[in-house]
Amino acid sequence: MLKYRVSYFFLLPLLTAPGFARAQETNPTTNVQAPLQSAPSQMSQTGMQDNVPIYKIQVVGRDIPAINYFHRSSATRIGFQGTSLLPGAKGGAKVEAHLGRTSIDASFEGLPPANGFGPEYLTYVLWAITPEGRPVNLGEVLPTGSKDKSQLTVTADLQAFGLIVTAEPYYAVTMPSDLVVMQNFVEDKTQGVIEQVNAHYSLLPRGAYAETAGRHTVLHPITRDERSPLELYEAMNAVQIAEAAGADKYAADTMATAKTALQNAQDGDTHKRDRKETITFAREAVQSAEDARLITIRKIKAEDEAANQQARVNAEQQAQQAQLAAEQQAAERAKAQAAADEAQAQAAQARAAQQQAEQSAQQATQQAEQVRERLRQQLNQVLQTTETARGLIVNMSDVLFDFNKYTLKPEAREKLAKVSGILLAYPGLKVQVEGYTDNIGSDEYNQKLSEERADGVRDYLVAQSVADSNVTAKGFGKSDPVADNSTDGGRAQNRRVELVVSGGAIGIQQSEPGATSQMQAAPAQGTQSGVAQSAGNSSLSGTSNPPQ
């Protein structure tokens, strides 16, 4: 059995609904809105919207038999009965299968003017529906006699099918509307195989021909003038529906043909020319308008598909660009992370190198301190030696020189020889010989005496193989006293020659009196008590050893 429709609620205001079925070629008046209650009812006008009447139409789903008309020597008969939309309609048909075709001789009665279902419905169409749900337009059902009787003889290239009659806006529609007014049924005399039909929705799509998103303006309903042929109004209807679909834009040539044919039909009707010629032009207009409408639907669908395809391509490109940007960002983050890791590694290496340098410096300092302390002890066994910021100061007292002379006494030479031997064991040491006097005598005398004593000590050290470049001598006269010159003991302390020993081996740089030398370690032990500190001088000088 062929199930062709279930109950739906329809608003049919002649193409004013805001939906246009671009993706399918449905009947131009179909406008599915919302499900209605199951109770069937006839059409009724319920109100006005934008000066356009609104109709409620209840379409009741029914099952119809699809009959396989096997080739036989004689014809078979089927009956037609009206649906709830036209319960008084009836009819019958003689169906005969021939080789390569099936002829249908149908008659109907009780069909009122189609525009009783709404101003856009103008005619009826007989449809053959295959068991798979494919509709075939068999022809227009027009009244041919009294009591709304209609006669129709057509052929179909189908073998198995069911038959229905629908109300349509014009004869050349390609899909049936939802207004099924009649359907076939099996009579006792019907011969053939009755098949169960499952009508596929994809082959009987539902939708609307009305415009979407304000694509076109609202059309004005057509009123019928009984003095003009029905085909003329169908032509006007078809042209307006095609225009509403946008055919002037998408199928201009075909629409021009339809409008020309319509104009010829209208001119023939206005001037009362041959009625058959007027109908011929009108039917040509209907056919061309329907072709233009279908072309338009397909082009709009193609445009939408192309737009969708382009949108997909754009989306894919954007996704690829986003992915590329994400990959670039990830690469940049990885690069930044690698740089950060490298910087951390370099910082760690720098810290390790710094720690190593500090450890090496600390070890060098400790070694220098040990060497300095050992040297101090060795020198202190020969002459009084103290450790100061300037270095190790070896003090030669006045008793080691002749009175008011710079000549070294034998015991002084003996001690300096020992000192020279000690210094030779430490290569690279610097020795600065400094001569000082008390304040007795003139400044010139004291300065000269201090220089001569310093030079005498220097010459003796060089004579003992101490490197000439490592020994310097300088006299300071009565400057920089280490004790009070008002007493004999104080003056005796101030009359002295000091050997200031410095150098890298003991971790002290050579410096002049009064300058602060950079020493790699704190002053070592060995500074004896009773040594006076000279005001304004950082060097310390011990008391002279007693005369030997």
C-alpha positions as CSV (number, residue, x, y, z in Angstrom):
1,M,0.0,0.0,0.0
2,L,1.2,3.5,-0.8
3,K,1.3,5.8,2.3
4,Y,1.5,9.2,0.7
5,R,1.0,11.7,3.5
6,V,0.4,12.1,7.3
7,S,-1.5,14.8,9.0
8,Y,0.0,18.3,8.8
9,F,-1.1,21.9,9.4
10,F,-0.7,24.3,6.5
11,L,-0.8,28.1,6.0
12,L,-1.4,28.8,2.3
13,P,-1.4,32.6,1.7
14,L,-0.3,32.5,-1.9
15,L,3.5,32.5,-1.6
16,T,3.7,34.8,1.4
17,A,5.2,32.3,3.8
18,P,8.9,33.1,4.6
19,G,10.3,29.8,3.4
20,F,11.7,28.8,0.0
21,A,12.7,25.2,-0.7
22,R,16.0,25.6,-2.5
23,A,17.2,22.1,-2.1
24,Q,14.1,20.3,-3.6
25,E,11.6,20.8,-6.4
26,T,8.4,20.6,-4.4
27,N,5.0,21.9,-5.3
28,P,4.9,25.7,-5.2
29,T,2.1,25.8,-2.7
30,T,3.4,23.3,-0.2
31,N,4.2,25.0,3.1
32,V,4.6,22.7,6.0
33,Q,4.3,24.6,9.3
34,A,3.5,22.5,12.3
35,P,1.7,19.2,13.2
36,L,-2.0,19.5,13.8
37,Q,-4.3,17.4,15.9
38,S,-5.3,14.1,14.5
39,A,-8.9,15.0,13.9
40,P,-9.4,15.6,10.1
41,S,-11.2,18.7,8.8
42,Q,-12.0,20.5,5.6
43,M,-10.3,23.7,4.5
44,S,-11.5,26.9,6.1
45,Q,-10.4,30.5,6.0
46,T,-9.3,31.5,9.5
47,G,-8.2,35.1,9.1
48,M,-6.1,37.7,7.2
49,Q,-2.4,38.4,7.4
50,D,-1.0,41.4,5.5
51,N,-4.3,41.5,3.6
52,V,-3.8,37.9,2.5
53,P,-6.2,35.2,3.5
54,I,-4.8,32.4,5.7
55,Y,-6.2,28.9,5.2
56,K,-6.1,25.8,7.4
57,I,-5.9,22.6,5.5
58,Q,-6.0,19.2,7.1
59,V,-4.4,16.5,5.0
60,V,-5.2,13.0,6.2
61,G,-2.7,10.3,5.5
62,R,-4.2,7.2,3.8
63,D,-2.9,4.0,2.3
64,I,-3.5,3.3,-1.3
65,P,-2.7,0.1,-3.2
66,A,0.0,0.1,-5.8
67,I,-1.1,-2.4,-8.5
68,N,1.3,-4.3,-10.8
69,Y,-0.5,-4.4,-14.1
70,F,0.8,-7.5,-15.9
71,H,0.6,-7.6,-19.6
72,R,-2.7,-9.3,-20.5
73,S,-5.2,-9.4,-23.4
74,S,-7.8,-7.3,-21.7
75,A,-8.0,-4.2,-19.5
76,T,-8.8,-4.0,-15.8
77,R,-10.7,-1.5,-13.8
78,I,-9.9,0.5,-10.6
79,G,-12.0,2.9,-8.6
80,F,-11.3,6.4,-7.2
81,Q,-12.7,7.8,-4.0
82,G,-12.5,11.2,-2.5
83,T,-10.4,11.9,0.6
84,S,-11.6,13.9,3.6
85,L,-10.9,17.1,1.6
86,L,-13.5,16.0,-1.1
87,P,-15.5,13.2,0.4
88,G,-18.1,13.5,-2.4
89,A,-15.7,13.0,-5.3
90,K,-15.5,9.7,-7.1
91,G,-14.4,8.1,-10.3
92,G,-12.9,5.2,-12.0
93,A,-10.3,4.2,-14.6
94,K,-9.7,1.5,-17.1
95,V,-6.1,0.4,-17.1
96,E,-4.5,-1.7,-19.8
97,A,-0.9,-2.8,-20.0
98,H,0.7,-2.8,-23.4
99,L,4.1,-3.7,-24.6
100,G,6.3,-0.8,-23.4
101,R,3.4,1.4,-22.0
102,T,0.3,1.4,-19.8
103,S,-2.8,3.2,-20.9
104,I,-5.1,4.8,-18.4
105,D,-8.6,6.0,-19.3
106,A,-10.0,7.8,-16.2
107,S,-13.1,9.6,-15.4
108,F,-13.9,11.8,-12.4
109,E,-16.9,13.7,-11.0
110,G,-17.5,15.8,-8.0
111,L,-14.5,18.0,-8.6
112,P,-15.3,21.6,-7.7
113,P,-13.1,24.5,-8.9
114,A,-9.7,24.0,-7.3
115,N,-9.4,27.6,-6.1
116,G,-11.9,26.7,-3.4
117,F,-8.9,25.4,-1.5
118,G,-7.2,28.8,-1.8
119,P,-6.7,31.4,-4.4
120,E,-3.5,29.9,-5.6
121,Y,-5.1,26.5,-6.5
122,L,-6.4,26.5,-10.1
123,T,-6.4,23.0,-11.4
124,Y,-6.1,19.3,-10.6
125,V,-3.3,16.8,-11.7
126,L,-3.4,13.0,-11.9
127,W,-0.3,11.4,-10.5
128,A,1.2,7.9,-10.7
129,I,3.2,6.9,-7.6
130,T,5.7,4.1,-7.9
131,P,6.1,1.6,-4.9
132,E,9.4,3.4,-4.2
133,G,7.6,6.8,-3.9
134,R,8.6,8.4,-7.2
135,P,5.8,10.7,-8.6
136,V,5.0,11.0,-12.3
137,N,2.7,13.8,-13.6
138,L,0.2,12.0,-15.9
139,G,-1.7,15.1,-16.9
140,E,-4.2,17.8,-15.9
141,V,-7.7,17.0,-14.9
142,L,-10.1,19.5,-16.4
143,P,-13.9,19.5,-16.3
144,T,-15.4,18.3,-19.6
145,G,-19.1,18.1,-18.9
146,S,-21.8,18.8,-16.5
147,K,-21.7,18.1,-12.7
148,D,-18.0,18.8,-12.7
149,K,-17.3,15.7,-14.7
150,S,-13.8,15.2,-16.1
151,Q,-12.4,12.7,-18.6
152,L,-8.7,11.9,-19.0
153,T,-6.8,9.4,-21.2
154,V,-3.1,9.1,-20.6
155,T,-0.2,6.6,-20.9
156,A,2.5,5.9,-18.5
157,D,5.8,4.1,-18.8
158,L,5.4,2.4,-15.5
159,Q,4.5,-1.2,-14.6
160,A,3.4,-1.0,-11.0
161,F,1.9,2.2,-9.5
162,G,-0.9,3.8,-7.5
163,L,-2.9,6.8,-8.6
164,I,-3.8,10.0,-6.8
165,V,-5.3,13.4,-7.7
166,T,-4.0,16.7,-6.2
167,A,-5.0,20.3,-6.3
168,E,-2.2,22.4,-8.0
169,P,-1.5,26.0,-9.0
170,Y,-0.9,24.9,-12.6
171,Y,-0.7,21.7,-14.6
172,A,3.1,21.5,-15.2
173,V,4.2,20.9,-11.6
174,T,6.9,18.3,-11.1
175,M,6.0,17.3,-7.5
176,P,2.6,16.7,-6.0
177,S,1.2,19.1,-3.5
178,D,-0.1,18.1,-0.1
179,L,-3.7,18.6,-1.1
180,V,-4.6,15.0,-2.2
181,V,-8.3,15.0,-3.0
182,M,-8.7,11.6,-4.6
183,Q,-7.0,8.2,-4.6
184,N,-7.5,4.8,-6.3
185,F,-8.9,1.8,-4.6
186,V,-9.2,-1.9,-5.7
187,E,-12.6,-3.0,-7.0
188,D,-13.9,-6.5,-7.2
189,K,-13.1,-6.5,-10.9
190,T,-9.6,-5.3,-10.5
191,Q,-7.0,-7.7,-11.8
192,G,-3.3,-7.6,-11.1
193,V,-0.9,-8.0,-8.1
194,I,-1.5,-5.6,-5.2
195,E,1.9,-4.6,-3.7
196,Q,2.7,-3.0,-0.3
197,V,4.3,0.3,-0.9
198,N,6.9,2.1,1.2
199,A,7.1,5.7,-0.1
200,H,10.6,7.0,0.5
201,Y,10.6,10.5,1.9
202,S,13.6,11.4,-0.2
203,L,11.5,10.9,-3.3
204,L,8.5,12.7,-2.0
205,P,10.1,15.7,-0.2
206,R,8.0,18.3,1.6
207,G,8.7,22.0,1.7
208,A,7.6,25.4,0.4
209,Y,8.0,27.3,-2.8
210,A,7.6,30.6,-0.8
211,E,10.6,32.9,-0.5
212,T,13.2,32.9,2.3
213,A,14.9,35.8,4.0
214,G,13.0,38.4,2.0
215,R,14.5,37.2,-1.3
216,H,11.4,38.5,-3.2
217,T,8.4,40.7,-2.6
218,V,5.0,39.4,-1.6
219,L,2.8,38.5,-4.6
220,H,-0.8,39.5,-5.1
221,P,-3.4,36.7,-5.3
222,I,-5.0,36.1,-8.7
223,T,-8.8,36.4,-9.1
224,R,-10.4,34.3,-11.7
225,D,-12.6,35.7,-14.4
226,E,-14.9,32.9,-15.6
227,R,-15.0,34.4,-19.1
228,S,-11.3,33.7,-19.6
229,P,-9.7,30.2,-20.0
230,L,-8.5,28.5,-16.8
231,E,-5.2,27.9,-18.6
232,L,-4.6,31.6,-18.7
233,Y,-4.8,31.9,-14.9
234,E,-2.5,28.9,-14.5
235,A,0.0,30.7,-16.8
236,M,-0.3,33.9,-14.7
237,N,0.1,31.8,-11.5
238,A,3.1,29.9,-12.9
239,V,4.9,33.1,-14.0
240,Q,4.3,34.8,-10.7
241,I,5.6,31.7,-8.8
242,A,8.7,31.6,-11.0
243,E,9.3,35.3,-10.4
244,A,9.0,34.8,-6.7
245,A,11.5,32.0,-6.9
246,G,14.0,34.4,-8.6
247,A,13.8,33.1,-12.1
248,D,14.3,36.5,-13.6
249,K,17.8,36.4,-12.2
250,Y,18.7,32.8,-12.6
251,A,16.8,31.8,-15.8
252,A,16.3,35.1,-17.6
253,D,16.0,33.6,-21.1
254,T,13.5,31.0,-20.1
255,M,11.5,33.5,-18.1
256,A,11.5,35.8,-21.1
257,T,10.0,33.0,-23.2
258,A,7.4,32.4,-20.5
259,K,6.4,36.1,-20.2
260,T,6.2,36.4,-24.0
261,A,3.9,33.4,-24.2
262,L,1.8,34.8,-21.3
263,Q,1.6,38.2,-23.0
264,N,0.4,36.5,-26.2
265,A,-2.2,34.6,-24.3
266,Q,-3.4,37.7,-22.5
267,D,-3.5,39.7,-25.8
268,G,-5.5,36.9,-27.4
269,D,-7.9,36.8,-24.5
270,T,-8.3,40.6,-24.4
271,H,-9.0,40.8,-28.1
272,K,-11.3,37.8,-28.2
273,R,-9.1,35.8,-30.6
274,D,-9.2,32.1,-31.1
275,R,-9.6,30.5,-27.7
276,K,-7.6,27.4,-28.6
277,E,-4.7,29.7,-29.6
278,T,-4.9,31.6,-26.3
279,I,-4.9,28.2,-24.4
280,T,-1.9,27.1,-26.4
281,F,0.1,30.2,-25.5
282,A,-1.0,29.9,-21.9
283,R,0.2,26.3,-21.6
284,E,3.5,27.2,-23.3
285,A,3.9,30.0,-20.6
286,V,3.2,27.5,-17.8
287,Q,5.7,25.0,-19.2
288,S,8.4,27.7,-19.6
289,A,7.7,29.2,-16.2
290,E,8.0,25.8,-14.5
291,D,11.2,25.1,-16.4
292,A,12.6,28.5,-15.3
293,R,11.5,27.8,-11.7
294,L,13.3,24.4,-11.6
295,I,16.4,26.0,-13.2
296,T,16.3,28.7,-10.6
297,I,16.0,26.2,-7.7
298,R,18.9,24.1,-9.1
299,K,21.1,27.2,-9.6
300,I,20.3,28.5,-6.1
301,K,21.1,25.1,-4.7
302,A,24.3,25.0,-6.7
303,E,25.2,28.4,-5.4
304,D,24.4,27.3,-1.8
305,E,26.5,24.2,-2.3
306,A,29.3,26.2,-3.8
307,A,29.1,28.7,-0.9
308,N,29.1,25.8,1.6
309,Q,32.0,24.3,-0.2
310,Q,33.9,27.6,-0.2
311,A,33.0,28.0,3.5
312,R,34.4,24.6,4.1
313,V,37.5,25.4,2.1
314,N,37.9,28.7,4.0
315,A,37.4,26.9,7.3
316,E,40.0,24.3,6.3
317,Q,42.4,27.0,5.3
318,Q,41.7,28.9,8.5
319,A,42.2,25.7,10.4
320,Q,45.4,25.0,8.6
321,Q,46.6,28.6,9.2
322,A,45.6,28.3,12.8
323,Q,47.4,25.0,13.0
324,L,50.5,26.5,11.3
325,A,50.3,29.5,13.7
326,A,50.0,27.1,16.6
327,E,53.0,25.1,15.3
328,Q,55.0,28.2,14.8
329,Q,54.1,29.4,18.3
330,A,55.0,25.9,19.7
331,A,58.3,26.1,17.8
332,E,58.9,29.6,19.1
333,R,58.1,28.4,22.6
334,A,60.3,25.4,22.2
335,K,63.1,27.7,20.9
336,A,62.6,30.1,23.8
337,Q,62.6,27.1,26.2
338,A,65.8,25.8,24.6
339,A,67.3,29.3,24.9
340,A,66.2,29.4,28.5
341,D,67.6,26.0,29.1
342,E,70.8,27.0,27.4
343,A,71.0,30.2,29.4
344,Q,70.4,28.2,32.6
345,A,73.1,25.8,31.5
346,Q,75.5,28.6,30.8
347,A,74.5,30.2,34.1
348,A,75.1,26.9,35.9
349,Q,78.5,26.6,34.1
350,A,79.3,30.2,35.0
351,R,78.4,29.5,38.6
352,A,80.5,26.4,38.6
353,A,83.4,28.3,37.0
354,Q,82.9,31.0,39.6
355,Q,82.9,28.5,42.4
356,Q,85.9,26.8,40.9
357,A,87.6,30.2,40.6
358,E,86.7,31.1,44.1
359,Q,88.0,27.7,45.3
360,S,91.2,28.2,43.3
361,A,91.5,31.8,44.6
362,Q,90.9,30.5,48.1
363,Q,93.5,27.8,47.7
364,A,95.9,30.3,46.2
365,T,95.2,32.6,49.1
366,Q,95.7,29.8,51.6
367,Q,98.9,28.8,49.8
368,A,100.1,32.4,49.7
369,E,99.3,32.8,53.4
370,Q,101.2,29.6,54.2
371,V,104.2,30.8,52.1
372,R,104.1,34.2,53.7
373,E,103.9,32.8,57.1
374,R,106.8,30.5,56.4
375,L,108.9,33.3,54.9
376,R,108.1,35.5,57.9
377,Q,109.3,32.9,60.3
378,Q,112.5,32.3,58.3
379,L,113.2,36.1,58.1
380,N,112.3,36.6,61.7
381,Q,115.1,34.2,62.7
382,V,117.6,36.6,61.1
383,L,116.1,40.1,61.7
384,Q,112.9,41.2,63.3
385,T,110.2,40.7,60.7
386,T,106.6,41.8,61.0
387,E,103.6,41.4,58.7
388,T,101.8,44.5,57.5
389,A,99.4,45.4,54.7
390,R,102.3,46.4,52.5
391,G,104.1,43.1,53.0
392,L,106.7,41.6,55.3
393,I,108.9,44.3,56.8
394,V,112.4,43.3,57.9
395,N,113.8,45.9,60.2
396,M,117.5,46.7,60.4
397,S,118.2,48.9,63.4
398,D,120.7,51.7,63.6
399,V,123.2,49.5,65.5
400,L,124.0,47.7,62.3
401,F,125.6,50.8,60.8
402,D,128.5,52.9,61.9
403,F,127.5,56.1,63.7
404,N,126.3,58.7,61.2
405,K,127.5,56.4,58.4
406,Y,125.9,54.2,55.8
407,T,128.7,51.6,56.0
408,L,127.4,48.2,57.0
409,K,129.0,46.5,60.0
410,P,130.1,42.9,59.6
411,E,127.3,41.6,61.5
412,A,124.9,43.5,59.3
413,R,126.4,42.0,56.2
414,E,126.1,38.6,57.8
415,K,122.5,39.0,58.5
416,L,121.8,40.4,55.0
417,A,123.6,37.5,53.5
418,K,121.2,35.2,55.3
419,V,118.3,37.3,54.2
420,S,119.5,37.1,50.6
421,G,119.7,33.3,50.8
422,I,116.1,33.2,52.0
423,L,114.9,35.5,49.3
424,L,116.5,33.5,46.6
425,A,114.4,30.5,47.6
426,Y,111.3,32.5,46.6
427,P,111.6,33.6,43.0
428,G,109.6,36.7,42.0
429,L,109.7,38.5,45.4
430,K,110.0,42.2,45.4
431,V,112.2,44.0,48.0
432,Q,111.9,47.7,48.6
433,V,114.7,49.0,50.8
434,E,113.6,52.1,52.7
435,G,115.9,54.3,54.9
436,Y,114.7,56.5,57.9
437,T,116.4,58.8,60.4
438,D,115.5,60.6,63.6
439,N,115.0,64.4,63.7
440,I,118.5,65.3,64.8
441,G,120.2,67.3,62.1
442,S,119.0,69.1,59.1
443,D,116.5,67.7,56.6
444,E,119.0,67.6,53.8
445,Y,121.5,65.6,56.0
446,N,118.9,63.2,57.2
447,Q,117.5,62.7,53.7
448,K,120.9,62.0,52.2
449,L,121.9,59.7,55.1
450,S,118.7,57.7,54.7
451,E,119.2,57.3,50.9
452,E,122.8,56.3,51.3
453,R,121.9,53.6,53.9
454,A,119.1,52.3,51.7
455,D,121.4,52.2,48.6
456,G,124.1,50.4,50.6
457,V,121.7,47.7,51.7
458,R,120.3,47.4,48.1
459,D,123.8,47.1,46.6
460,Y,124.7,44.4,49.1
461,L,121.6,42.3,48.3
462,V,122.3,42.6,44.6
463,A,125.8,41.5,45.3
464,Q,124.4,38.5,47.0
465,S,122.6,37.4,43.8
466,V,119.2,39.0,44.5
467,A,117.9,40.1,41.1
468,D,118.7,43.7,40.5
469,S,115.2,44.3,38.9
470,N,113.5,43.0,42.0
471,V,115.3,45.4,44.5
472,T,114.6,49.1,44.8
473,A,115.9,51.6,47.4
474,K,114.6,54.9,48.6
475,G,115.3,57.3,51.5
476,F,112.6,59.0,53.5
477,G,114.8,61.0,55.9
478,K,113.1,61.8,59.2
479,S,109.6,61.4,57.8
480,D,107.4,58.6,59.0
481,P,108.8,58.1,62.5
482,V,107.6,55.0,64.4
483,A,108.5,56.4,67.9
484,D,108.8,59.6,69.9
485,N,112.0,61.5,68.8
486,S,112.1,63.3,72.2
487,T,113.7,60.3,73.9
488,D,116.9,58.4,73.1
489,G,115.0,55.1,72.8
490,G,112.5,56.7,70.4
491,R,115.1,58.2,68.2
492,A,117.0,54.9,68.1
493,Q,113.8,53.2,66.8
494,N,113.4,55.9,64.1
495,R,116.9,55.4,62.8
496,R,116.3,52.3,60.8
497,V,116.4,50.6,57.4
498,E,113.3,48.5,56.5
499,L,113.2,45.8,53.8
500,V,109.6,45.6,52.6
501,V,109.1,42.2,51.0
502,S,106.1,41.7,48.6
503,G,105.1,39.7,45.5
504,G,102.7,37.2,44.2
505,A,104.4,34.3,46.0
506,I,103.2,35.7,49.3
507,G,100.0,37.2,48.0
508,I,100.9,40.9,48.5
509,Q,101.4,43.6,45.8
510,Q,104.2,46.1,46.1
511,S,103.2,49.6,47.3
512,E,104.7,52.8,48.6
513,P,104.6,53.9,52.2
514,G,101.2,55.2,53.1
515,A,99.4,53.2,50.4
516,T,97.1,50.3,51.3
517,S,98.3,47.1,49.6
518,Q,95.9,44.5,48.4
519,M,96.6,41.5,50.5
520,Q,94.9,38.2,49.8
521,A,94.6,37.2,53.4
522,A,94.2,38.9,56.8
523,P,97.5,39.8,58.5
524,A,99.2,36.7,59.8
525,Q,100.3,36.2,63.4
526,G,103.7,37.3,64.5
527,T,103.2,41.0,65.1
528,Q,105.0,41.6,68.4
529,S,103.7,43.8,71.2
530,G,105.5,47.0,72.0
531,V,105.7,48.0,68.3
532,A,104.6,51.5,67.7
533,Q,102.3,52.4,64.8
534,S,103.3,55.5,62.8
535,A,100.7,58.1,62.5
536,G,99.6,58.5,58.9
537,N,101.4,55.2,57.8
538,S,99.9,51.8,57.6
539,S,103.3,50.0,58.0
540,L,104.4,48.7,61.3
541,S,108.0,48.6,62.5
542,G,109.3,46.6,65.5
543,T,112.0,47.6,67.9
544,S,115.6,47.0,66.9
545,N,117.3,43.8,68.0
546,P,119.8,44.4,70.8
547,P,123.4,44.8,69.5
548,Q,125.0,41.5,69.0
